Amino acid sequence: MRFGVHMAQKGGFAANLRRLKEMGFRSAQIFPGNPTAWKMGAAHPRELERRRALAEELEIRPLVIHCPYLINLASPNPDFHERSRELLRQTMERAALYGSPYVVLHTGNHGGAGIEAGLELLVETIAGELPRWPAGVKLLLENTAGSGTALGSRFEELARVLKAFPPGALGVCFDTAHAWGAGYDLGSARGVEQTLEQFEKHIGLEHLCLLHLNDAKAGLGSRVDRHEHIGCGGIGREGFRALLNQDWPEDMPAILETPEMGGPWDRRNLEMLVELGGVG
């Protein structure tokens, strides 16, 4: 596995990336701009090329792009939906400039229209947008904890979207804290085994491109998305030991999104992952 962390924006891209390299991280995830704004900000090709070259020099790969939180491709509000389409398009284009192979997207909220209507709109929107996206950048659907009207908390829902497209057109990012909140018990070796069996049954592990490694503050099946440091939450050391010691591809990226990113906890969480059996 290639352990990484969601990189803080404060302090500058180059300084933060060098810090991650010094700590022992081998991949990273970033927001391409303000995660709570509709405007991406102007692209500066020379600066983005320098960032891309630095990531290659430091062997930080993949550099993963996370979509802004505002994007909701399942929104029944026409204006909100159109703005989401445009912002995702800009995000995919920005990812290409970074040389990033993956863009992570929260599957959205149906806003009261119902799960089936929300999934239909999500599929329809991706189908219309996919031909416009740059080659070499794959959209990854991230599972959710299922709060409110969120889509994607069940593997069956993610599978419904993936199966609407040719194999490999889209992928999945599996978030451990979200899965726990949605009711997938990752707190034991048996629970991890059963969860991965369900993933294989409904989605197929060949579509799993990225892991988000986060412990969970909220209870199992609470439908609450609250991240915790590795080994300090409901999943705990036993669960992460079982998950990390699966037969993962050597280059599987695994990104931390734990609290207090950009501080001392980054190193502590990485040390815990290595201690529990990950190669890093």
Buried (B, 14 or more C-beta within 10 A) or exposed (E): BBBBBBBBBEEEBBEBBBBBBEEEBBBBBBBBBBBEEBEBEEEEEEEBEEBBEBBEEBEBBBBBBBBBEBBBBBBBEEEBBEBBBBBBBBBBBBBBBBBBBBBBBBBBBBBEBEBEBBBBBBBEBBEEBBEEBEEEBBBBBBBBBBBEBBBBBBBEBBBBBBBBBEEEBBBBBBBBBBBBBBBBBBBBBEBBEBBBEBBBEBBBBEBBBBBBBBBBBBBBBBBBBBBBBBBBBBBBBBBBBBBBEEEBEEEBBBBBBBBEBBEEBBBBBBBBBBBBBBEB
